[in-house]
Amino acid sequence: MQSFVNRRFVIIGLFGVLATLWGFSFLAISVGLESLEPILFAAFRYDIAAILLLGYAVYGDSTWRPTDRSNAGAVLAGGVFLVGANAFLFIGQQTVASGMAAILQSLLPIMTSLWAVGLLPEERISATDAVGIVLGFIGVGLIIRPNPANLLGTDVVGRLLIFVQVTGVALGGVLIQRFEPTLDKAALSGWSMFTGGLLLHVVSTSTGEAFSFPTGVRSGAAVAYLGIFATAIAFLIYFTLLDVRGALETSLVSYLIPIVATIVGVVVLGESITSFTIVGFVVVFTGFVLLKRRDIADVVTGAT
């Protein structure tokens, strides 16, 4: 009994640490964007994480190289979509508050389910599932709130770019599942980040961003935090939770992150969150509950 209680505390602690690490990442992005080009900033994040994760994979597992088609395909999908799509987050956060950007991430489980229906043969949706998906998009509409009089305003465009990022990250996760890779999780993440980092450097150069390393303490700390803590360490925690608690429970961290990021944004950056944004977040979460009601019931039943 004592060991079970201790294990539960460890799991709850890991959830809290993961939510905190990813919640603070939006603050770090906002700080780094004060002096760094957005796409180059994203590339630096994944450069650092790739080195750390691949080093960890080489040290801990001899089968760390993607030598077959399924693993190579998973790495490519992860690099292009799971990592590369995050360029839109960094661009979007130039005009979008960190709390708002984090709240938009709550759509990730719903978008993942939507991509899965189209790309994974075993996935099906019922009428209730469809209602959950629709509610998710209604919630996003409340969060983004495009104004016909200012449809192309920088704030609205920034929110739409972050929505594109969420869509791309969700697609990357589903494509990786479709490829059924056998690589160690650290190796898969490391190679994906290495590939995505190279892609982001190419895009950064192609779009005319000036290459420069972080020079100030604030920008250097932001890059280091994102690469080491919010990416390398956070992904190891994420995959640990995935192994011990499953995809559904682990995905619930998507609803803890905005709380952390919003509090940090308000306290540190003086940001504000409107009532529409809060209502939108609740609607998105309601859609998630409808979409995953069977899995949630299984988790609750298993827990009791």
KAGI-V943981 format. One record per pair of residues at least 6 apart in sequence whose C-alpha atoms are under 6 Angstrom apart, sorted by sequence separation. I is the first residue (numbers start at 1). J is the second residue. D is the distance in Angstrom with one decimal. If there is no record, write none. Layout:
# KAGI-V943981
i-><I/I>
j-><J/J>
d-><D/D>
This chain:
# KAGI-V943981
i-><66/117/214/265/266/117/242/144/39/38/38/108/112/116/96/111/95/96/95/92/92/92/27/26/88/89/88/89/88/86/85/85/81/82/81/82/81/78/77/74/74/70/71/70/84/79/83/78/79/79/80/75/79/64/57/57/53/54/142/143/54/53/143/142/50/139/50/50/139/139/46/106/136/106/47/46/136/135/43/133/103/132/102/43/43/132/132/99/129/99/40/39/99/45/49/48/45/45/49/49/32/32/28/22/21/18/23/19/23/24/19/23>
j-><72/123/220/271/272/124/250/159/87/90/91/166/170/174/155/170/155/158/158/158/161/162/98/98/161/162/162/165/165/165/165/168/168/169/169/172/172/172/172/176/179/179/181/181/196/192/196/192/193/195/196/192/196/187/186/187/186/187/276/277/190/190/280/280/190/280/193/194/283/284/193/254/284/255/197/197/287/287/197/287/258/287/258/200/201/290/291/261/291/262/204/204/265/223/227/227/226/227/231/232/219/222/222/230/230/234/257/256/260/261/257/261>
d-><5.3/4.9/5.2/5.4/6.0/5.8/5.9/5.9/5.4/5.2/5.5/5.8/4.6/6.0/5.9/5.9/5.4/5.9/5.9/4.0/5.5/5.7/6.0/5.1/5.4/4.9/5.7/5.9/5.3/5.6/5.1/5.4/5.2/4.3/5.4/4.6/4.7/5.4/5.5/4.7/5.7/5.1/4.7/5.5/5.0/4.2/5.2/4.9/5.7/4.9/5.6/4.8/3.9/5.4/5.5/5.1/5.6/5.6/5.9/4.6/5.0/4.8/5.3/4.9/4.4/4.0/5.2/5.1/4.9/4.9/5.3/5.2/4.2/5.8/5.7/5.4/5.1/4.9/4.7/5.9/4.9/3.8/4.8/5.3/5.9/5.0/5.0/5.1/4.5/4.1/5.6/5.4/5.8/5.8/4.9/5.0/5.7/4.4/6.0/4.9/4.6/5.4/4.8/5.5/5.2/5.9/4.7/5.8/5.1/5.9/4.8/4.4>
